[in-house]
Amino acid sequence: MTFRKIPRDVHEDARDVARAWMGKPEFNKSRDERKRVEMRFAHLKTHHRFERMRLRGLSGARDEFHLAAIVQNLKTLANHIWRPPPDAMYAATA
């Protein structure tokens, strides 16, 4: 007699644990924080040519990443200083 087998992935137990956490406030907060960090990395890669490390070793990589993060933070700060928030623009014209 032949039976059908439903294959189950090796890591399916870990996926079951993750599915159990979905929808809980802690999971949603963690997901939002991960997305924020991943978007920062994507921005570094696409807009600041941060595809690969040029310095060698762990300390060189750390220094290079810190410099890239400083550039990104200074750019964000400059945008907030030089561009007023949208509400202030509408209040000034009214």
C-alpha positions as CSV (number, residue, x, y, z in Angstrom):
1,M,0.0,0.0,0.0
2,T,1.4,3.4,-1.0
3,F,1.0,6.4,1.2
4,R,1.4,10.1,0.3
5,K,4.0,11.9,2.2
6,I,3.9,15.6,3.0
7,P,7.5,16.8,3.2
8,R,8.3,18.9,6.2
9,D,11.3,21.2,6.2
10,V,14.1,20.7,8.7
11,H,13.6,24.2,10.1
12,E,9.8,24.0,10.2
13,D,9.8,23.8,14.0
14,A,11.5,27.3,14.2
15,R,8.9,28.6,11.7
16,D,6.1,27.2,13.9
17,V,7.6,29.2,16.9
18,A,7.8,32.3,14.7
19,R,4.2,31.9,13.6
20,A,3.1,31.5,17.2
21,W,4.7,34.9,18.0
22,M,3.0,36.7,15.0
23,G,0.4,39.2,15.9
24,K,1.7,39.8,19.4
25,P,2.7,43.4,20.3
26,E,6.3,42.3,21.0
27,F,6.6,40.7,17.6
28,N,5.2,43.8,15.9
29,K,7.6,46.1,17.7
30,S,10.6,43.9,16.9
31,R,9.5,43.7,13.2
32,D,9.2,47.5,13.0
33,E,12.6,48.0,14.5
34,R,14.2,45.5,12.2
35,K,12.6,47.1,9.2
36,R,13.9,50.6,10.3
37,V,17.5,49.2,10.5
38,E,17.2,47.3,7.2
39,M,16.0,50.4,5.4
40,R,19.0,52.3,6.8
41,F,21.4,49.6,5.4
42,A,19.6,49.7,2.0
43,H,19.9,53.4,1.9
44,L,23.6,53.2,2.6
45,K,24.1,50.6,-0.2
46,T,22.1,52.5,-2.8
47,H,22.8,56.1,-2.1
48,H,26.2,56.1,-0.5
49,R,28.0,53.3,-2.5
50,F,28.5,51.2,0.6
51,E,28.5,47.9,-1.2
52,R,31.7,46.5,0.2
53,M,34.3,47.2,2.9
54,R,37.5,48.8,1.7
55,L,39.5,48.6,5.0
56,R,40.8,45.4,6.3
57,G,40.1,43.7,9.6
58,L,37.3,44.0,12.1
59,S,38.4,47.4,13.4
60,G,38.8,48.8,9.9
61,A,35.3,47.6,9.0
62,R,33.9,49.1,12.3
63,D,35.6,52.4,11.5
64,E,34.3,52.4,7.9
65,F,30.8,51.7,9.0
66,H,30.9,54.4,11.7
67,L,32.0,56.9,9.1
68,A,29.2,55.9,6.8
69,A,26.6,56.1,9.6
70,I,28.0,59.6,10.6
71,V,27.5,60.7,7.0
72,Q,24.0,59.4,6.9
73,N,23.1,61.1,10.2
74,L,24.6,64.4,9.2
75,K,22.6,64.3,5.9
76,T,19.4,63.6,7.9
77,L,20.2,66.4,10.3
78,A,20.9,68.9,7.4
79,N,17.6,68.0,5.8
80,H,15.7,68.7,9.1
81,I,17.5,72.0,9.7
82,W,17.2,73.4,6.2
83,R,13.8,72.1,5.3
84,P,11.0,73.1,7.7
85,P,8.4,70.5,8.5
86,P,5.3,70.5,6.2
87,D,3.0,71.9,8.9
88,A,5.2,75.0,9.3
89,M,5.2,75.6,5.6
90,Y,1.4,75.6,5.4
91,A,1.2,77.8,8.5
92,A,3.5,80.4,7.0
93,T,1.4,80.6,3.8
94,A,-2.0,80.9,5.5
